Amino acid sequence: MDYGLTLGDWVVYTMWGVFGFLILDFVIAFARSFWSGAFNTTFLDYLKDIVFYVVPLNFILSMTTIDPTHYTLIVLYFIGGASVMIKYVTDIVRKFRTDLT
């Protein structure tokens, strides 16, 4: 039985995590603006986040074929993916904390 624990699977799971937290942050921001009645174009910031966070991760991943160690860029990819996910978790927590105060 294959549980998907290979390195390639973890690369995919990291990108799913990045997109999952990006979408979750967007849905929370959209729902808050919808229920407050003040719809604005904050989704343009998420397009910027894709260009600034997701595209460099894909670029790092595409350069792994020319990496002589075969692991340096993959480790950099995982560190970058984890830092993007931490960024979105802190943004989500900050949105809920500002709602409570």
C-alpha positions, 0 to 999 in steps of 0.5 A: 500500500502506497501512503505517499511518503516519497520526496515527490509526494511531499513536494506536492503536499507542500504546494497544496499547503501553500495554496490551501492557506492562501485560499483559506486566508482569501475566503476569510477576508472575502467573507468578512468584507461581504458581511460588513457590506464593504466589498473591495478589491483586496483579492488583487493582493492575493494575485501579488502573493502568487507572483511573490511566493508561489512562482519563486517556489516553482522556479526553485523546484524547476532548477533542481535538475541542475543542482549538483547535490540534488537536495539543496534546492529541495530543502530551500523549497521546503523552507520557503513553503513552510515560511509561506504557510507560517505567514498565512497562519499568522495573517489568519490569526491576526484577522481573528484577533483584530475581530475580537478587540 
